[in-house]
């Protein structure tokens, strides 16, 4: 993971999703179905953004470097 800002972005998305899930649950308990549905759409959008961010993070993963390694002879 070369870009710590991208990792921070993923964490931010997760925190925002957690908050929205809690708000949605409160809305459902209080019978505010329309608001709960709006919150679910926001959650869905954030889930897609998190998937895209995770894919970007995994594609940027550095390859392992081994310095001074020798090829083993058979």
C-alpha positions as CSV (number, residue, x, y, z in Angstrom):
1,X,0.0,0.0,0.0
2,X,1.9,3.0,-1.3
3,X,-0.6,5.7,-0.7
4,X,-1.5,6.2,2.9
5,X,-4.2,8.7,1.9
6,X,-6.0,5.9,0.1
7,X,-5.9,3.7,3.2
8,X,-7.2,6.7,5.3
9,X,-10.0,7.2,2.7
10,X,-11.0,3.6,3.2
11,X,-11.1,3.9,6.9
12,X,-13.1,7.1,6.6
13,X,-15.7,5.3,4.4
14,X,-16.0,2.6,7.0
15,X,-16.5,5.1,9.8
16,X,-19.1,6.9,7.8
17,X,-20.9,3.7,6.9
18,X,-21.0,2.7,10.6
19,X,-22.6,6.0,11.5
20,X,-25.2,5.7,8.7
21,X,-26.1,2.1,9.7
22,X,-26.7,3.3,13.3
23,X,-28.8,6.2,12.0
24,X,-30.8,3.8,9.8
25,X,-31.4,1.5,12.6
26,X,-32.7,4.4,14.8
27,X,-34.9,5.5,11.9
28,X,-36.4,2.0,11.6
29,X,-37.0,1.7,15.3
30,X,-38.7,5.1,15.3
31,X,-40.9,4.2,12.3
32,X,-39.2,6.7,9.9
33,X,-39.2,4.3,7.0
34,X,-38.6,6.9,4.3
35,X,-35.6,8.2,6.1
36,X,-34.3,4.7,6.6
37,X,-34.6,4.0,2.9
38,X,-32.7,7.2,2.1
39,X,-30.0,6.2,4.5
40,X,-29.8,2.7,2.9
41,X,-29.2,4.3,-0.5
42,X,-26.3,6.3,1.0
43,X,-24.9,3.1,2.7
44,X,-25.2,1.3,-0.7
45,X,-23.2,4.0,-2.4
46,X,-20.5,4.0,0.2
47,X,-20.2,0.2,0.0
48,X,-19.6,0.6,-3.8
49,X,-17.0,3.3,-3.1
50,X,-15.3,1.1,-0.5
51,X,-15.1,-1.8,-3.0
52,X,-13.5,0.5,-5.6
53,X,-11.1,1.8,-3.0
54,X,-10.2,-1.7,-1.8
55,X,-9.5,-2.7,-5.5
56,X,-7.3,0.3,-6.0
57,X,-5.4,-0.5,-2.8
58,X,-4.9,-4.1,-3.8
59,X,-3.7,-3.2,-7.3
60,X,-1.1,-0.8,-5.8
61,X,0.3,-3.4,-3.5
62,X,4.1,-3.4,-3.8
63,X,5.9,-6.6,-4.7
64,X,8.1,-8.2,-2.1
65,X,11.7,-7.2,-2.4
66,X,14.5,-9.4,-1.2
67,X,17.9,-7.8,-1.1
68,X,21.0,-10.0,-1.4
69,X,19.0,-13.1,-2.1
70,X,20.6,-16.0,-4.0
71,X,18.8,-18.4,-6.3
72,X,18.8,-21.8,-4.7
73,X,20.6,-24.5,-6.7
74,X,18.9,-27.9,-7.1
